[in-house]
Amino acid sequence: MDKKGIQRDFQGRWITTERFCGLRPVNVFHRQLDKTDIPSTAPQNSHILFRKRFEAEGGRPAWIYISADDYYKLYVNGRFVCQGPAPGYPFHYYYNKADITDYIREGSNLIAVHTYYQGLVNRVWVSGDDRHGLILDVEQGGEIILSSDESFRCTVHTGFQALETAGYETQFLERYTSGSPQEGFEKPSYDDSCWETAKLRRNVDYVLYEQPTRMLAFEEIEPALTWDERGVTADFGAVYVGYLQARARGARGERIEILSAQELEEDGGPRWRMRCNCEYREEWQLSGGEDTLNQFDYKSFRYVRLNVPAGCTVENVCLLSRHYPFALQAAPGFQDEELLPVWNLCVNSLRYGVQEVIQDCMEREKGNYLGDGCYTALAHYALTGDASVLKKLLDDSFRSSFINRGLMTCAACSFMQEIAEFPLMVCHMLVRYYELSGDRAYLEECYDALCGVLDFYREQYARDDGLLCNLDKWCVVEWPAAYRGGYAACVEEGKVCTELHNVINAHYIGALQCMNRIAAITGRERYCDETSVAEAFCGVFYDAGKKLFRDKEGDDHISLIANVFPFMYGLFPEEGTEEAILGLIEEKGFTSVMLFGAYPILEGLRRLGRKELLYRYLKDEGAWKRMLREGATTTFEGWGKDAKWNTSLFHLTLSYAVLFLMEEQEG
């Protein structure tokens, strides 16, 4: 999958500053259990600016091809154009192609780029690797009229100072200083004569491919404002992802405190120490003139409190929402008005939550998670008919095989985590994608990569009867652990699980089933005979007296989570097993499982045609309707605000309800 897409050989060169130009890339990639020191030396939170004047013809089509590591925001003649790229691995790194015809004028033009090197090892980018740079070509009339080289001028933006980090070392909170020497750098009138000249980046190892997904869309969201003697509270009406914008005037050096939140405290103030363990407190230092707030990194919030010093004024408060372009193509397939708020909640979550990648939570992690992403990407495709985000998730995940043939948990990032079930979930996702789309060609593209994953699991973990054990990947089973229902197997992150247990093997058998289905769709021979593995599974885990499945070998404990995956994949060794599992679901309650256990119940009911029961669970008072009662405008990371110790209130996984609420569109 690593050579897929439109590759480009730039005339431009990778440029950077003197500080970065000679740094050798640091290897951040390793198996999770292989503890590795990452000797990064580059300055973190580096905001680096580039400018260059060039000649062009007004009115003629003009295109820019551009990329940066970690990220860029592009301006032409003082106007914002676009930002990116979506994260990728250096050997398959992304560039953006943008039409800048309407930004170009006759004669002299200015290109200005704000680039960013974060330097943290996290789920957002491949960062912490000492790689920074910018590369671009501008094309007009079939000719390259500008390329990045040493004639560009560059400097560090001193107006951005780092405060604390938020989430899992996800981002630096910002103190923005208005009136810094670099403010207004994007304007043609700005004087950059004191800047240094750019340096060519040595030790370049990128291979550049056009980003297969579209660039972000932006919407301005106006708030309801509440003023008091200490400042103003803004309510944007719903939780969004984006940037705060405002204008202010005050004495030089005065600081406005910015507190952002997804909900309010009981006293009406913003809960900026958020449930998800992000503390959204930032600052804006004024210049003494009329200032405009400039925030580079995004957050997820609904409320903002601006604590304003005496004598200062604030106006034009606005939220600039960012999200992947979204056009709803699907319709609900139900008549029950009680389900409409659930549908709208999930649609709204996908409309405003999907970014340059499929993420799970919008604040704490911003991670391109494979398992969560399987459900989210499938739901996004089902609503929009746009498969590019889904395919990017899978293609980037398959590329992680250079670290581990069994794939990594997060794609195109420097955080090394391995969750055993996630790669196996891809097989089911692709079958469901085919049922919705009829896209046989993509199944053919994925076939060899899927074989590689399943070959790895068989070779590394299968015993003689075909069942998996001794996994050095974390088996998450269900999350959080309280929703495992006392699952008897010991599954701890960071340790090899030596026990033969149910959930990973149910996932594995389901993957084998789906792989054989994919082989049939694509005209290939069966990948394997999963029947013998399924028989071994039932022989070890099935309790014939109760017609239910046990958690692990040698233990009689039966949990709901150990039965929902056999239910999803139809592992019914005898008549009555299906009804026994349904009885267990009724006994324990649908909401006794959550992120990963609820989907297989719904999918099993869909497969069996049990629509009445399916809708009853979708209307369960403790599920999506509980979120709505608690004020949700986007899906939570769980059935309620207190579902876990670090609950995200903008988490996309449970938006998968739309897959069971939409009109049937099987291809």
N, C-alpha and C positions, 0 to 999 in steps of 0.2 A: 504493500500500500504506500511505500515511501516515495514512489516516483509518479504519483497520480496528480494530474492537474496541469495547468498552463505554467510552464517554467519560463523565466525571463533572464536573459543576460543583460544586465544594466551597463550602459555606457558610464553612468555615474559610479563613483567609488564610495565605499563606506568611510564616512568622516566622523571625527569626534574631537575631543579636546586633548591637550598635551597630557593631562593626567591619565586619560584612558588609552591613548593610542598604542602604547607598547605592552599593555597587559595581555597576558596569555589567558585564554578561556579556562575557567576552573570547571572540572568535572563534578557536577552535582548529582549524577545519576548512580544509583546502586540499589540492590535489593533491600527491602525494609529492615530485615534482621541483620544486615551487614552494616554495623555502625561505622560511620565515616565522618571524618573531620573535613569541613569544606573551608579551605584557606583563602577566603575572599579578602581582597585588600582594597577594593575600590570604595570610594565614599558613597554611603547610602543616601537615598533621598536626593539624588542629583537632578536638578532641573536645568537643562542645558539648552540654550537658544542658538538658532542659526538664522542668518539673513543673507540674501543675495539679490541684487538688481539684475534684470535681464531685459532684452529687447524682444518684443513680440508684435504681431499684427492684430489689431482689434477686429472682432467679428468673425474670425476664422476659427474653426474647431480646434480646441487645444485640450490635451489630456496630460495628467500627471500620473506617474508610476512612482510609488513612494512606500518606504518601510522604515522602521526604526526599532531599536531594541533599548528598553522594553516597550516604549509607547511614544506616540507623537500626537500633537494637535497642529493642524496646518492652516495658515492664513495666506491669502493672496491679496495684495493691495489693501491690507488692513481688514479684510473680511474673512471670517471663519469659513473654512471649506469642509473639513472632515477630520476624523481622528481614527487611530488604529495603531497597529494591526491587531487582529485577533491572535491570541497566543499560538505559538507553534514551536516545534523543535528546530534547532539550528539547521539540521540536515533537510528539513522541510519547512522553511520559514515563510511567512506570508507577507506579500506586498499588496497594496491597494491601488486600484486604477480608478481615477476620478475625473469626471468631465469638468474642466475649469474654464470653458469657453466664456461663460457669462462673467467671469471674474477678471478676464484679461482685457486690457485696453491698448490702444495704439501707442507704440513707442515704449517708454520705460515702464517696467513693472517691478514689483517687489514680491519675493517669496520669503515668508518667515515661518519658522517651525519651532515649536516648543517640544523638546524631547524630554524623556524621563527615564532614569535608571533608579529603580526602587532599591534593589540590593538585598531584599529579604528572601529567605527560603520559605516559600509558601505555596498555596494552591492557585495563585493568580496567574503568574507568568513563570517562564524559565528565567529566574533572576537569581541574584547572589552568585553569579558565575563570571563576574568581571567583564561582561560584554556590554558595551554601549556603542551606539552609532546611528547615523542617518544615511540613507541612500535614496536618490531620486533621479528621475529623468522627466523632463517636460517635452512633449511632442506637439508640433504644430505643422500641418501640411505634410505629414509623413516624415518630417525631419526632427531630430532631437535639437532643441534650441537652448536647453539648459540641462546640465548634469552636475551632480554633487561632486565637488573637488576642493582643493586647497584654497580656491579663491573665495569660498564662503567665509563669512566672519562668524565668530561664535563667542559665547560667554556663559557664565553660570548666572542664573536668575537668583538674586539674593533676597527677593521678596517672599520666598517660601522657606519658612523654618519649620523643622519637625518638632512636634510636641511628643505625645506618647504614641505607641502603636495601638491599633484597635483589633479586636478579634484574635484569631490565631496568627498573630504577626502578619495580619492581612494588609494593613495600610498604615501609613503615617498620618496622624491627625495634623492639621495645618494651622500655623499662624501666618496669615497673609499680611504683609506690610505694604500698604499703599504708599506711593511716592518713592518706591525703590528706584535706583538708577535704571533698571531694566523695564519699568512699567511703560506700556505703550510701544514695546519693541516691534509689534506687528504693523505699526503704522508707517506709511511711506515717509512721513516727515521726521521720523526718529533718527537721531544721529548715532551711528554705530562705529564711528571712526576710532574710538578707543578700545574696541573689541580686538581680540586676537584673531589670527587666521586659523581656520580649521586645520586639523592634522589628519592625514590618512591613517585609518585603522590598520595596524599590522595584525598578523595572525587571524585573518578572516577565514571563517569556515562555514558560512551560510550558503545554502542552496535555496533560491527564492522561487516561490510559486504564487500565482495569483490567488488571493483569498477567495474561496468558493462561496462564501456567504456574503450577503449584502452588508453595507456599513450602517451604523446606527442612525435611528431617527430621533428627533428631538421635539418636545412639546413644552410650551410655557404654561405652567399651572399657577393660576392666581389664588391667593389665600384669602381667608377671612381673618382680619386683624383685630386684636384686642390690645389696647394701649393702657398703660398705667404710668405712674410717676417714675418707674425704673426702666421702662423700655416697652417692648412689644412682643406679643405671642402670635405666631402665624399658624393657622390650621389650613392645610392644603386639601382637606376633605377625604383623603385616602392615603395609604402608604405608597410611595413611589421610590424609584431609584434615580438619583441625579445629583444636581448641584444647586446650592442656594445662590441666588443673585439678589443684590441690593445696592443702593447708593446711600452715602452718608457724608456728613460734614461735621467736623469737630476739631478741637485743638490738636496740634501735632503731637504724636506720641500717645494719645488717648487710645484705649483698647476697648473694643466691643466684644463681649463674651457671647459666643454662639453655642447654644445648647440644642442639639437635634434629637428627636425621639420618634418612636413609632406609636406611643401611647402617652397618656397623661397620668400623673400621680393623683392621689385622692384629693390633694389640695389644688388641683388644676394646673400645676406646673408640669413641664415636660419631663418624662422619665428618661433622662439622658443616660443614666446608668441602666442600660437596657437589659432585658431578660437574656438576650443572646450573649451577654458578657462583653459587649462593646460599650465603651463610655465615650459618647459623642460630645466632647467639649473641645471647642476650637476658639481661635481668637482672630480679630481683625484690628490691626493697628493703623490708625489714621494718619494722614499726611499734613493736615491743616488746611487742605483745600476740599474740593468736591471729589469724593472717592467712589470707585466702583469695586465691589467685592469680586475677587477672582479665586475660585476654588478649582484645583486641578483634579483631585481624585474624588470619586463619587461615594455617596452613602445611601442608605435606605431609611427614609423618614417620612413622617406625616406632619409633625409639629416642629417648629423652631422657636426658641426663645432668644431674643436679642436683648441682653442686658446692656443698656446704653448709659455712658457717663453723663453727668449733668452738663448741659450746654451743647450736647451733640444732638444731631437730628438724623433720622433714618427715613428713607422713602423707597418706592419701587421694589418692594420685597416680592420675590417671585421664586418659583422652583422650576429649574430646567430639567424636565424628565428626559431620561435617555432609555432607549429600548430598541430591540430588533424590530424592523418594519413588520407590521401585523395587519393582515386583511382577513377578516373572518369569512370563511367559505362554508362552514358547516352549520347545521340547524339542529336544535334539540329534537329528539325522537320520542318525546313523551307528551302526554296530555295533562299530567299532574302538576298543577300550579305550585304545589308545595316544593317541587324540585327545582323550580325556576331560579330561586336565589342561589342554590348550590351550583347550577350551571353558570350563572353570571359571575359568581365568586371565582370559579376556576378559569373561566374565559378571561376575566380581568387580570388574574394572576399571570397567565401566559402572555397576555397582551403587553403588560408592563414589566414582567419579570425577566423574560429571555433577553440576554444581552448579546455580546459578540460570541458567546458560547452558552450552552445550556449549563446553568449553575444550579446548585441546590439552594443555599441560602444567600441572600443578597448582601449580607453584612459581615457575619462572623468568619466565613470561609471564602466566599466568592469562588468556590471550587468547581471545576469541570468534572464532576463525579460520574463515573461510568454507570454504576448501578441505579442511583437516583435518576441519572440522565436518561436511562433507557425508557423509563415511564414518561418523563417529562417531554423528551424529544418525540416520542410516539404521539402523545397528546397534542403537542404543538403542530405536528404534521397533520393530524386528523382534523384540526380546526382550520388550518391555513392552506393545506395542499402544497406547502413549501417544504421540500425534503432536504434542503441544503444544510440546515442546522443539524438535523438528525445524522446526515452522512458525515458532516465534519466531526461530530462527537465520536462516531465509530471509527472513522479513518485515523483520527489522532490517537485514539485508544489502541488501535491495531499497531500503530507506529511505536507505541511504548514497548513492543516486543523486543526491541534492542536491549532493553534493561532486563526483561524477563519474558520468556515466551508465553507465560500465562497471564501477561498484561498487568499494568499498574491500575490502581484505583482512580487516580486523577490523571487526566491527559494534559500534555503540553504545559507542565509546571515543574518546579524544582522540589516539590514536597513528595517524598517517596513513601507511599503507603500501598499495601496490598490487602484487599478484601476478597476472600476466596469466591464468594457467590457472584460477584459483579460480572466477571467475564462470561460466566455461564448464562447469565440473564440475557446476553446479547442474542443468543439463538432464538429464544422465544420472541424477543422484540422484532427480529427480522421476519419471522413468520407472520406476526401480526401486521408488520409494515407491508408485506406482500399482499396480505388479505385486503388491506385498505387501498393499496396502490396498483397492484398488478405489475409492479416493477421487477420483473424477472432478471433484468440485466444487472441490477445492483446486487442481488443475491449471488449471481455468478462472480461479480467482482470480489465479493467477500468470502467466497467459498474456501479458497486456500488459506486465508488468514484464520478462519474459523477452525479449519482442520488443525492448524498449528496450535491453537489454544487447547483444543480437546486432546490432541496428541500429548501435549505437555502434561495435562492433568492425568492422563492414563499412565504415561511413562514415569512420572514423579511420585504419584500418590496411590495408584490402584494396587490392591492386593490380588491374589489369585482369582478370587470370585468377582473381580471387577469393581468392588466398592472402594471408595477413597478413604484413606486414613493418613495420619502423620503429616498433616498439612502445615507447612511453614508460612501459609497465608492466614490471616485472621478471618475466622468465620464469625461474621457479625450476627447471624441468625435473625435477630429482630433488634430494633433500636427505638428507645433506650432499653437497657437490660431488664427493667421492671416489666416490660411487655413480653418477655419470653415465657412467662407463666411457670417459672421454676424449672426451666429446661435443664435436664440433668447433666448434660455434657459441660465440661469446663472449657469455655471459649474465651480466652483472654488475649487481647492484642499484645503483640510482641513476644508471644510464645508459640512453640510448635504444639499443635493439638494432637496428642497421641491417641485419643479415643475415637473409636468408630461411632459416628453419630449421624442422626437422621437427616437434618436439613441440608447439609452440603451434598449428601448423596441423592436426595430428592431433586435438588437443583441439577445435579449432574445427569441423572436419568432423563429429566425433562429436556436438558440440552441435547442429549443423544437422540431423543425422539424428534426434536425440532430439526436437528442436523439431518436426520434421515428424510424428513419432510422437505428440507431445502434441496437435498440431493435429488429427490423425485421431481421437484419443480424445475430444476436446472438440467434434468436429463442425465444424471449421473447414477452410478451404482450406490447402493446404501452405504453410508459411512461405516456402520457397524450393526451388529445384532444386539440391540439394547435389551431384548427380552430376557437374556440370561442375567444381566445386571439387575433388571427389575425383579426377577425371581429371587435373586440373592438378597435384594433389599427387603422384600416381603418376608423372606425366611429369617432375617435377622431382627427386623423391627416390628413385624405385624403380630398383634395379639389377637388370635382368632376368637377367643372368648369374648372380647370386647369389640371386636371388629374395628379396632383403632391401631394406630402406629405408636410405638414407644420412641423415646428420645434417643436412646443409645444402646449399643450392644451390652448385654449383661445387666440391664437395669429395667425395672418394670414401670418407671414413671412415664406418664402420658401427658403431654402438654398440647395445647391447641396449635402452637406454632409448628409442632412436628407433624401435624395432620393437614395443614392448609396447602402445602406444596404437593403431597400426594393427591389431594383433592383437585388441585389445578390441573395436574397432568394425568388424571384418570387412573391412578395406580390402585385399582380396586380388585384385589385378588379373589373376591367372592361376592355373591349377591348380598346386599345389605350393608356393605362397607360405606357406600356413598351416603346412605341415610344415617348411618352411625356417626359419620363425620359432621353431617348437617346437624345432628342432635347435639354434638359436642360444641359446635358453634353457637347454637341456641343456649346451651347451658352456660358457657363461659361468657358469651356476649361478643358481638361483632367488634366492639371497641376494646376488647381485651388484647387485641393485636393492633398494630398501627402501621408504621411506614412501609414495612416489607411484608407484613402478614395480611393486611387488608386486601391488597391487590389480588393475590391468588384466590381468595374467597370469591371476589367479584368475577374474576376471569373464569373460575370453575363454574359459577352459576350461569355466566354468559354462554359457555360452551355447552352446558346442559339444557339451555333454553328456559331456565327458571327465572323469567323476567320479573314476575311478581315479587319473589323473594329478593331478587337483586335490587329492585327499587325500594323495598322495605329497608334494606341495609343502607342504601344511599340516603334514606330519610331518617336514619337512626338519630335519636336526639343527642347522642353522645359523640357523633362524628362531625360531618361538615356543618350541621345545624348548630352544634355547640360553638364552633368557630364564629358563626354568624351572630349568635346570642352574645358572644364576648366582644362584638364590635369589629370582626374581621372585615377588611376590604380586600385582602389577599390571603391565600391559604397559609396556615400556620405550619410549623414543623411538628405536627401532632394534633390531637383532637381538641386541645385547649391550651390556654396560655401557661398553665402549670403542668403540662404534660412531661416536661423534662427540666433539668436544672439550667439549661442554656437555650431555651426555646427561641427560635427565630420566628418573627411574626410576618416574614415574607420569605417563604420557603416553597419551592415549586413541586416537590414530589407528589403531594396529595392533590395536585391539580389533575391527576389521572382519572378522577371521577368522570371527566367529560368523555372518556373512551366508552363509558357504559351508559351515557346519557344522550349521545348523538344518534341521528338517523343512521341506520345501517348503510354502509357504503362499500361493502366488500367488492373488491375487484376481481 
